[in-house]
Amino acid sequence: MAKLETVELQLSELEMLTSIYPNEKEVVVQDLDVLSVMKRFQETDGNSYTPTKRLTIAINLELETSTCSAQLQCSLPLSYPLHKLPEVFVRCSKVTRQMQNKLNEDMQSFIKTIPIGECCLYQIAQWVVDNIENYITNTKESTSTSGKVKNEANPETTPQTFTRLWIYSHHIYNKIKRKSILEWAKELDLTGFSMPGKPGVVCVEGSQEHCEEYWQRLRRQTWKRLSIVNREECSSSLITLETFCKFKHPVKEIDFGVHGGRDYHMDLGKFLDYLTVHNCREMFQVLFGVEGKSSDKS
């Protein structure tokens, strides 16, 4: 749970950011209910409902040297800044997937140099502004060499790569994580499902770039165990996203009944039936290492 001091520091930092970036679209609080609870908690000196959800902020940065923008997705742990660093992910439309991964890795290395106890979102934003041009420049150089050959050959038939990720977690209980799993998928136009409980399974499918970004965001959360157990990819000018996708709906939670007390294991027989309906029954053995048995009701 959050404490009064950390709530006050986070609200103070948010106020500072909005004064530095005064345009209403530059600093966006992504869950106003969370902000409302935090403000009430501060106003009552901690004598109201204690905040239990993270404050998440998007900082949209206009880059002076490039005709593009960058966005920082910031998730603030309840004990930030006194005991933890923020979780931040940056993306830019003019940076390739490979370079974006490198950009985020380098940014994480920078964040780790910041002493715990400091409000540091502005520092991180400035690091991005100061350094992102290097990654955009590298992108331009790579596209001017390897990309040039592709486009000259036949730009209209350059295939797009579609990806399906099967992600296994020891468990998925946390309500904030469960919400992020759905919201990030919606933001990135991914289809699939999330099965919370123990074990937890997430399947997302869509463009390769969006699936990779989704995985990078997800893996930066704290997990007992989280891994991609299977990756399916298709790159063909003859295949469309609609024909590639097995799940024709945005990522949603699936629930097959709960048993087992606190750990609430899902009914894996019903899960097997669900996979069978979506023509991916074989994934049960890939995920769990055993052949599944359908539920008695099927």
N, C-alpha and C positions, 0 to 999 in steps of 0.2 A: 504493500500500500504506500501511497505517496505521503510525505510529511509536509507540514506547513512550509518549512524553509525551502524545500525543493520546488514546491508549487509556486512560491513567491519568486524564486529565481527564474523559473521557466516563463512565467507571465511577464516578468521584467525584461527578459531577453526577447520575447515576442514583441513587446512594445518598442524596444530598441530597433528591431528589424523593420518594423512597419514605419518607423521614422526615417530609417536609412533608405528604404524602398517604399516610398509613399504611394505609388500607384496601387490601386486595390487588387490588381491582377498579379502583382509581383510577389506578395506574401499571402498565401492562401491556407487557412486552417481547414483541414479536410474533414473534421468532425466537430461541428459547432456545439453539439451537446457536451462533449468532453470539455471544451473551453468554458462552457457555462458552469459546469460542476466545479471546475478549478477556481473560477472567479468567486463563486459562492463560498467555497471552502476558505479562500483568502479573506473575504469580507467578514466572515464569522469567526476569524481567528482559529480555524480548525474545528469549529463546533457544528459542522454540517456534514452532509454525506461525503465520505472520504473518496477522493478520486481513485478509481481502480483501472482506468484505461489510459493508454498512452496518448500524449498530444502528438499529432502528426501534422507536419507542415510541408507545403510545397513552396520552394523559393524559385521564382522564374527570373533568370538572369539574361539581360540583353547584352550581347557581346559587341563592343565598339568596333573591333577589328574584323569582324566576320558578320555576314548577313544571315545570322542564325541566332538561336537562343539556346540556353541550357537550363535544365530543370533539376533542382536538388529535391529529392524526396527524403524528408527528415522524420525519423521516428524517435521520440524521446522517452527512454526508460523512466519509470516512476522515480528512480533514485538519481536521475541526471539533474544537475551536473556534479553533485557531491560525491557520488560513488561509482558512476558509470559514464562512459562516453556515449554520444549520440550514435544512432545507426543511420547512415546517410548513403544514398545511391544517386548517382548523377547520370543523366542521359542527354544526348544532343543529336539532333536530326542529321547533322552533317558529319557524324563520326560513325565509322563502320562498327559492326558488332565486335570484331576482334579488338579494334582500338578502344572501343567503349569499355570492354572488359579490362584492358590495360589501364585505361584512365581511372576506373574504379579501384583497381588494385593499388595504383600509385596514391590515390586519394586516401585509401585506408591506411597506407603506410604513413602518410602525413598525419592523419588523425591520431594515430598511436603515439606520435611525438608530443601531443598536447597533454599537459598535466591534468589529471582528473581533479575536478573541483572548479574548472573554468567553464564559463558559458562561451562556447566556441563556434556557433553556427556561422557567425559573420566571418571568422577566420577561415573556415572551410570554404565558404562562398568566394572569398577573395582568392584563395588558393586555386579554385577552379577558374576564375576569371583570368588569373595570371598565367595559368599553365595550359588551358584547353586548346589554345591556338596550335601548340605543338602536335596535338593529336589530330586536329583538323588538317594541318599541313601534311602530316604523314599520310592521311587519308587521300588527299589530293595527289600526292606523289604516287601512291599505289594504284589509284584509278587511272592515272595518266599513262601507266605502263601496262600492267596486266589487264586493266579494265578496257583500255583502248582497243586491244586486239579483239575482245569479245564484241564490243559494240560495232566495230567495223565489219565483223564477220556477218552478223545478222542480229541487230539489236532487238528486233521484234520477237525473235524466238528464244531469247535468253530465258532459260527456265527459272522459275522461282522454287525455292526449297521449302517444303512444308515439314513440320516436325511434330511428333507426338512423344511426350515424356511421361513415363510411369515412375512416380516418386513414392518411395516407401519411408515411413516414419515409425519409430518405436511406438509413439503415441501422439495423438493430436487432441488435446483437451482445451488448451488456453483459448478463451473467447476472442481475445485480440488477434491471435494468430489465425483463428478460423475466419474471422472477418476479413483479415488481410488477404488470405488465400482467395476469397471470392472477389474482393474489390480490385486486387491487382489483375486478376484474370479478366474482369470486365473492362478495366482500363486498357488492357492490351489486346482486346478482341479475341480471347481464347475460348474454346469450347472444352467440355470435359466434365469432371466431377471431383468432389472431395468427400472422402469418407472419414469422418473423425472417429475417435475412440482408440482402442488398443488392439491391433496395430492401426496406424492411420495410412491411408492411401490417397494420393492425388494424381489425377491424370489430366494433362493439358495438351491441347493440340491447336496448331495455327502456324503462322509464319515462323521460320527458323529464328529470325531475329527477335521476335516477341517472346518465343518460348525460352530462349537463352536469357533474355532480360528478366523474365519471370523467375527462372531458376536462380539467377544471381541475387535477386531480392530475397527469395525464400531462404536460401542457404545462409544468409547473413543474420538470420534470427538464431536464437539459442535453442538447440535441439539435443536430446539425448542421442538420437541417431536419425540421420536423414540422408538418403542416397537416391540417385537415379538408378533403378534396377533394369530399365530397358529404354532404349531410344529408337524410335522408328522415324525414318526420313525418306522423303520422296522428292526428287528433283526432275521434273519433266514438263515440257511446254504443253503436253497433252493432258495433264492432270490439273484440275482446279481444286481450290481449297474445299469447296463443297463436296466434291467426290472423295477427297482424301479423308475428311473427318468422319469418324465413327459416331461421334456424339453431336447431334444436331442442335444442341442448346448451349447457352452460356454455362460456364462452370457453376455448378450448384452442389449443395450438400445432399448426400444420400444417406438415409437412415433405415437400417434393417432390423430394428428392435434391439433392445439393450438387455444384457444379462451379465452377471458376474460381479455385481456390487460396484465398488468405487471405480474399478478399471473400465467398466462398461464395454465389454467386448461386443463387437457386432456379430450378427448371425451370418457367418461366412457362406453358408449354404445359399442364402438369399442373395448374397453378393455374387456368388458364382452364377446364379440365374440371371442377374443383371448383366454380367459380362457376356453371357451367352446370347442374350437378346441383342447386344451391340456387337456381335460377331468378333469377340476377343476372349473367348473362353480359355484359350491357351495361356493367357496372362496370369491366371490364378496360380498355376504351378511356378511360373517365373517369379511371382511376388512372394509366395509362401513356401516353395520348395516341395509341395505335395500336391497330388491330384485332389481336386475338390469333389464334394458330393452335393448334389442339388438339395434344396430344402424339401421337407416332406410334403409341403403344400403345392409344389410345382407339378 
